[in-house]
Amino acid sequence: CERAARNGVRDGEDLKLPEGFPFYIEVKNKKAIDIGTKALEDAIAQAEAARPAGKVPLVLWKKRGKWRLSFRTGANSGTPYTITLGQAHIATCLRSYFVVKGMEPPARLALPA
C-alpha cells in the first residue's frame, strides 16, 4: 500500500492499493478518534459511503503512535459491532481474510509510514 491523499484532499483514495485488493481503506489522523467515539463511528460511516461496490470498508488510524484498524461486522444480523485491531494484529487479520476467501494474500502487507 502507498499513501495517496493527505490532509483533507478531496476526490481521491487515501491509499493506492494493488489491483483486485478487496478492501477500501480510509486513513484518518484525527486526535478525536478512539475506540467508542463518535469520531470513529463517523470515519467508518465515511468509509462505507465512499467504498466502491464489492470492497470491504476499513478505517486505518493512529493513536499514541500505533496504528489501529476498525470496521463494522454483524450488520446482516441487525446488530452491527465495531471491531478495532491493534497494530500487531492488522496484517494477520487481513491475510486471514484472503485465505478464507480462497485468494492468494499479498507477499507483504505493510502499514504506511
Sine and cosine of phi, psi and omega as CSV:
sin_phi,cos_phi,sin_psi,cos_psi,sin_omega,cos_omega
0.00,0.00,0.55,-0.84,0.04,-1.00
-0.74,-0.67,0.68,-0.73,-0.01,-1.00
-0.93,0.36,0.74,-0.68,-0.02,-1.00
-0.94,-0.35,-0.99,0.14,-0.04,-1.00
-0.98,0.18,0.57,-0.82,0.04,-1.00
-0.65,-0.76,0.45,-0.89,0.16,-0.99
0.77,0.63,0.79,0.61,0.14,-0.99
0.98,0.19,0.29,0.96,0.06,-1.00
-0.90,0.44,0.75,-0.67,-0.06,-1.00
-1.00,-0.08,0.32,-0.95,0.11,-0.99
0.85,0.53,0.68,0.74,0.09,-1.00
-0.42,-0.91,0.52,-0.85,0.05,-1.00
-0.95,0.32,0.54,-0.84,0.00,-1.00
-0.94,0.33,-0.57,0.82,-0.01,-1.00
-0.82,-0.58,0.61,-0.79,0.15,-0.99
-1.00,0.02,0.90,-0.43,-0.07,-1.00
-0.95,-0.32,0.44,-0.90,0.02,-1.00
-0.86,0.51,0.50,-0.87,0.06,-1.00
-0.80,0.60,0.74,-0.67,0.03,-1.00
0.99,0.13,0.02,1.00,0.02,-1.00
-0.90,0.43,0.79,-0.61,-0.16,-0.99
-0.99,0.13,0.14,0.99,-0.07,-1.00
-0.90,-0.44,0.49,-0.87,0.24,-0.97
-0.92,-0.38,0.86,-0.52,-0.09,-1.00
-0.91,-0.41,0.87,-0.49,0.09,-1.00
-1.00,-0.09,0.82,-0.58,-0.02,-1.00
-0.97,-0.23,0.77,-0.64,-0.02,-1.00
-0.82,-0.58,0.59,-0.81,0.05,-1.00
-0.71,-0.71,0.79,0.62,0.01,-1.00
-0.96,-0.27,0.74,-0.67,0.00,-1.00
-0.89,0.45,-0.41,0.91,-0.05,-1.00
-0.96,0.28,-0.31,0.95,-0.05,-1.00
-0.97,0.25,0.79,-0.62,0.10,-1.00
-0.33,-0.95,0.19,-0.98,0.00,-1.00
-0.86,0.51,0.76,-0.65,0.06,-1.00
0.99,0.12,0.09,1.00,-0.03,-1.00
-1.00,-0.09,0.38,-0.92,0.10,-1.00
-0.89,0.45,-0.57,0.82,0.00,-1.00
-0.87,0.50,-0.63,0.77,0.04,-1.00
-0.93,0.35,-0.69,0.72,0.02,-1.00
-0.88,0.47,-0.63,0.78,0.05,-1.00
-0.90,0.43,-0.65,0.76,0.02,-1.00
-0.90,0.43,-0.65,0.76,0.04,-1.00
-0.91,0.41,-0.68,0.73,0.05,-1.00
-0.88,0.48,-0.62,0.78,0.04,-1.00
-0.90,0.44,-0.69,0.72,0.03,-1.00
-0.90,0.45,-0.65,0.76,0.02,-1.00
-0.89,0.45,-0.63,0.78,-0.02,-1.00
-0.96,0.27,-0.54,0.84,-0.09,-1.00
-1.00,0.02,-0.29,0.96,-0.12,-0.99
-0.92,0.39,0.61,-0.79,0.13,-0.99
-0.94,0.35,0.39,-0.92,0.01,-1.00
-0.82,0.57,0.68,-0.74,0.06,-1.00
1.00,0.09,-0.07,1.00,0.01,-1.00
-0.99,-0.13,0.55,-0.83,0.04,-1.00
-1.00,0.04,0.85,-0.52,-0.03,-1.00
-0.98,0.17,0.77,-0.64,0.01,-1.00
-0.74,-0.67,0.45,-0.90,0.10,-1.00
-0.85,-0.52,0.84,-0.55,0.04,-1.00
-0.96,-0.28,0.81,-0.59,-0.07,-1.00
-0.53,-0.85,0.35,-0.94,-0.02,-1.00
-0.93,-0.38,0.61,-0.80,0.12,-0.99
-0.64,-0.77,0.82,-0.57,-0.03,-1.00
0.80,0.61,0.65,0.76,0.07,-1.00
0.98,0.19,0.03,1.00,-0.02,-1.00
-0.91,-0.42,0.68,-0.73,0.04,-1.00
-0.96,0.28,0.54,-0.84,0.12,-0.99
-0.75,-0.66,0.50,-0.86,0.06,-1.00
-0.80,-0.60,0.82,-0.57,-0.04,-1.00
-0.84,-0.54,0.52,-0.85,0.03,-1.00
-0.35,-0.94,0.23,-0.97,0.04,-1.00
-0.97,-0.23,0.54,-0.84,0.08,-1.00
-0.63,-0.78,0.32,-0.95,0.05,-1.00
0.99,0.10,0.13,0.99,-0.03,-1.00
-0.88,0.48,-0.55,0.84,0.00,-1.00
-0.92,0.38,-0.41,0.91,0.01,-1.00
-1.00,0.08,-0.10,0.99,-0.02,-1.00
1.00,-0.02,-0.13,0.99,0.03,-1.00
-0.81,-0.58,1.00,-0.03,0.01,-1.00
-0.97,0.26,0.62,-0.78,0.05,-1.00
-0.86,-0.51,0.60,-0.80,0.10,-0.99
-1.00,-0.09,0.81,-0.59,0.02,-1.00
-0.95,-0.32,0.71,-0.70,0.08,-1.00
-0.80,-0.61,0.78,-0.63,0.02,-1.00
-0.96,-0.29,0.59,-0.81,0.10,-1.00
-0.99,0.15,0.24,-0.97,-0.08,-1.00
-0.79,0.61,-0.63,0.77,-0.06,-1.00
-0.92,0.39,-0.32,0.95,-0.11,-0.99
-0.93,-0.38,-0.06,1.00,-0.08,-1.00
-0.89,0.45,-0.81,0.59,-0.05,-1.00
-0.87,0.49,-0.65,0.76,0.01,-1.00
-0.88,0.48,-0.69,0.72,0.00,-1.00
-0.90,0.44,-0.72,0.69,-0.01,-1.00
-0.90,0.43,-0.67,0.74,0.06,-1.00
-0.87,0.50,-0.66,0.75,0.00,-1.00
-0.88,0.48,-0.61,0.79,0.04,-1.00
-0.85,0.52,-0.73,0.68,0.01,-1.00
-0.86,0.50,-0.69,0.72,-0.03,-1.00
-0.89,0.45,-0.73,0.68,-0.01,-1.00
-0.87,0.50,-0.62,0.79,-0.01,-1.00
-0.99,0.13,-0.01,1.00,0.01,-1.00
0.96,0.29,0.42,0.91,-0.01,-1.00
-0.97,-0.26,0.39,-0.92,0.08,-1.00
-0.99,0.15,0.87,-0.49,0.01,-1.00
-0.94,0.34,0.44,-0.90,0.07,-1.00
-0.86,0.51,0.50,-0.87,0.00,-1.00
-0.86,0.50,-0.56,0.83,-0.03,-1.00
-0.63,-0.78,0.82,-0.58,0.13,-0.99
-0.95,-0.31,0.91,-0.42,-0.04,-1.00
-0.82,-0.58,0.56,-0.83,0.06,-1.00
-0.99,0.16,0.54,-0.84,0.05,-1.00
-0.91,0.42,0.42,-0.91,0.00,-1.00
-0.94,0.33,0.00,0.00,0.00,0.00
